[in-house]
Amino acid sequence: MVSPLLAVVVSYIGSTVYNYVTERKQKVQIKGMFSQYVNPTVVDEIVNHPEKLRLGGERKELTVFFSDIENFTRIAEKSSPNTSYPS
């Protein structure tokens, strides 16, 4: 009676550990791939809530405000990409 019960317990523990390790490995892989291209906050959200991820994105009605700074293009073309400006 002890052997079958022990086999069930060991199988359950082994299965749980395997699933945990596999899931952890997958999360690390996803973070590694996406973190090169996407903000780390977004990557964490994808990993924590994969059901929110949809191929093709989603449609939303938004309002966008564009503002033009006088002579910005001319200033930007003269500066290097690493130039930081005071706030």
Steps between C-alpha positions, in 0.01 A plus 500: 500500500789737573675451164207612277430796728867597502511469120202736467652756736842488331336525156295803609803676648709420191228625269458823698874570503528426126211735418648776718845471340354489148279804562787694658724419204231619258455830690875565495508427126211736430659775709830452320343524154269793561716709732723593208214671321234588758495692829567265797167599659317379189701176498408436865134561417517251209666236718260549792184523286552309172124493439514875426737442209321488165656472158402795285461731799173663592302794368433798724364845441763741626577868497857598416649845551787608278696810586769664292801661665638789299816402307507157666602316182793732440615467864458120498695459176796691646523299825626148555264224622675485838454870580297556815316824563412646841136468604 
